[in-house]
Amino acid sequence: MTDKYGPWGIVAGGSDGVGAAFAEAMAARGINLVLVARRVPLLESAADVIRRRYGVQVRTVPLDLATDDAPVELADATADLEIGLLVYNAGSDDSTADFLDREPADHLRLVRRNCVSALETVHHFGAPMALRGRGGVILVTSGAAWAGGATRATYGATKAFGLVLAESLWAEWRAHGVDVLALVLGRTDTPSLHRLLGDEDQPLGGLADPVEAAEEALTHLGDGPTWISGSADPAGASPVGALSRRDAVLAMNPR
Ligand SMILES: NC(=O)c1ccc[n+]([C@@H]2O[C@H](COP(=O)([O-])OP(=O)(O)OC[C@H]3O[C@@H](n4cnc5c(N)ncnc54)[C@H](OP(=O)(O)O)[C@@H]3O)[C@@H](O)[C@H]2O)c1
């Protein structure tokens, strides 16, 4: 793992939920870590746990990935490191609302974090990987990417962006020895999902385990372009792929 994806890995959004599970799984494989998140106490305590448990080096970079300068700040904070694995994980939306019930600035924060910063970050760290002829990139996306649906317009659109970006880079970078994976998650037991379910007052249950999702993704990092976590056919077709677009949108629609 470290030969192909080391010596350092980045988890963008690595202090809780799926990202914290990725951080542990990468550290357990001997990869030193750069962890990015906004809340400093949570970030530092996640880093301390990993240092103590796995003995790898961990650098924390407190950043809001929804801001214009974040990709450059991350590049500067890691300029002295050889990054062999990038997991762009931060990307959930922990509230739902109709499109018009949110301010444009709110939508644009999602676009900035999930599309613009993701693209700039992947471009910056992918270039030296392609030159070296080794490395890995995982973009964490969602079943919301399969088709549009009410109350998730911008979230779903950003996740579709990540899905197609990862699949396209897989097609370009496979010849350069860089593995790219679009990791498609369903409902997964994370603090962010609990905030969302709290909002919607939905019953809990049937949630995927973030630790299993991260393990599965690292195990299948070379099996891109797309991995549908927890599916009986994880490298198979979209579950709505056989439907007309209209039926797919209706199938995704919570109403
Ligand atoms: N959980 C699910 O049911 C589910 C379902 C489908 C897909 N997914 C996908 O899985 C990924 C992880 O989801 P998750 O549920 O674990 O929650 P998440 O909110 O996407 O990830 C949480 C991590 O990201 C950090 N983070 C969030 N926004 C950030 C920002 N603007 N800048 C920097 N760091 C940020 C959080 O720390 P701070 O808050 O301190 O910044 C935390 O470390 C997302 O891409 C999501 O779309 C999740």
The ligand as a Tripos MOL2 file, in Angstrom:
@<TRIPOS>MOLECULE
LIG
   48    52     1     0     0
SMALL
NO_CHARGES

@<TRIPOS>ATOM
      1 N1        -23.4570    9.9130    5.3870 N.am      1 LIG1
      2 C1        -24.1970    9.5250    4.3650 C.2       1 LIG1
      3 O1        -25.3160    8.9800    4.5250 O.2       1 LIG1
      4 C2        -23.7180    9.7130    2.9570 C.ar      1 LIG1
      5 C3        -24.5040    9.2120    1.8980 C.ar      1 LIG1
      6 C4        -24.0510    9.3600    0.5950 C.ar      1 LIG1
      7 C5        -22.8400    9.9990    0.3510 C.ar      1 LIG1
      8 N2        -22.1180   10.4890    1.4050 N.ar      1 LIG1
      9 C6        -20.8790   11.1960    1.0870 C.3       1 LIG1
     10 O2        -19.8550   10.7720    1.9670 O.3       1 LIG1
     11 C7        -18.9550   11.8470    2.2470 C.3       1 LIG1
     12 C8        -18.7660   11.9700    3.7470 C.3       1 LIG1
     13 O3        -20.0100   12.2210    4.3330 O.3       1 LIG1
     14 P1        -20.1910   12.3480    5.9270 P.3       1 LIG1
     15 O4        -21.5900   11.9630    6.1960 O.co2     1 LIG1
     16 O5        -19.0950   11.6540    6.6430 O.co2     1 LIG1
     17 O6        -20.1130   13.9310    6.2310 O.3       1 LIG1
     18 P2        -19.2530   15.1540    5.6500 P.3       1 LIG1
     19 O7        -19.8100   16.3720    6.2790 O.co2     1 LIG1
     20 O8        -19.2170   15.1240    4.1710 O.co2     1 LIG1
     21 O9        -17.7940   14.8820    6.1780 O.3       1 LIG1
     22 C9        -17.4300   15.2200    7.4980 C.3       1 LIG1
     23 C10       -15.9890   15.6320    7.5080 C.3       1 LIG1
     24 O10       -15.7590   16.6710    6.5440 O.3       1 LIG1
     25 C11       -15.3710   17.8770    7.2270 C.3       1 LIG1
     26 N3        -15.9360   18.9970    6.4820 N.ar      1 LIG1
     27 C12       -17.2190   19.2190    6.1710 C.ar      1 LIG1
     28 N4        -17.3510   20.3770    5.5050 N.ar      1 LIG1
     29 C13       -16.1020   20.8960    5.3890 C.ar      1 LIG1
     30 C14       -15.5830   22.0880    4.8320 C.ar      1 LIG1
     31 N5        -16.3720   23.0220    4.2760 N.pl3     1 LIG1
     32 N6        -14.2540   22.2880    4.8740 N.ar      1 LIG1
     33 C15       -13.4410   21.3900    5.4620 C.ar      1 LIG1
     34 N7        -13.8840   20.2500    6.0160 N.ar      1 LIG1
     35 C16       -15.1980   20.0140    5.9910 C.ar      1 LIG1
     36 C17       -15.9150   17.6800    8.6380 C.3       1 LIG1
     37 O11       -15.2470   18.4350    9.6210 O.3       1 LIG1
     38 P3        -15.7310   19.9410    9.9820 P.3       1 LIG1
     39 O12       -17.2290   19.9090   10.0190 O.co2     1 LIG1
     40 O13       -15.0890   20.2320   11.2910 O.co2     1 LIG1
     41 O14       -15.2260   20.7960    8.8820 O.co2     1 LIG1
     42 C18       -15.6170   16.2110    8.8350 C.3       1 LIG1
     43 O15       -14.2430   15.9920    9.0350 O.3       1 LIG1
     44 C19       -19.5770   13.0950    1.5810 C.3       1 LIG1
     45 O16       -18.9320   13.3390    0.3560 O.3       1 LIG1
     46 C20       -21.0200   12.7040    1.3290 C.3       1 LIG1
     47 O17       -21.5750   13.3530    0.2090 O.3       1 LIG1
     48 C21       -22.5160   10.3710    2.6890 C.ar      1 LIG1
@<TRIPOS>BOND
     1     1     2 1
     2     2     3 2
     3     2     4 1
     4     4     5 ar
     5     4    48 ar
     6     5     6 ar
     7     6     7 ar
     8     7     8 ar
     9     8     9 1
    10     8    48 ar
    11     9    10 1
    12     9    46 1
    13    10    11 1
    14    11    12 1
    15    11    44 1
    16    12    13 1
    17    13    14 1
    18    14    15 2
    19    14    16 1
    20    14    17 1
    21    17    18 1
    22    18    19 2
    23    18    20 1
    24    18    21 1
    25    21    22 1
    26    22    23 1
    27    23    24 1
    28    23    42 1
    29    24    25 1
    30    25    26 1
    31    25    36 1
    32    26    27 ar
    33    26    35 ar
    34    27    28 ar
    35    28    29 ar
    36    29    30 ar
    37    29    35 ar
    38    30    31 1
    39    30    32 ar
    40    32    33 ar
    41    33    34 ar
    42    34    35 ar
    43    36    37 1
    44    36    42 1
    45    37    38 1
    46    38    39 2
    47    38    40 1
    48    38    41 1
    49    42    43 1
    50    44    45 1
    51    44    46 1
    52    46    47 1
@<TRIPOS>SUBSTRUCTURE
     1 LIG1         1 GROUP 0 **** ****
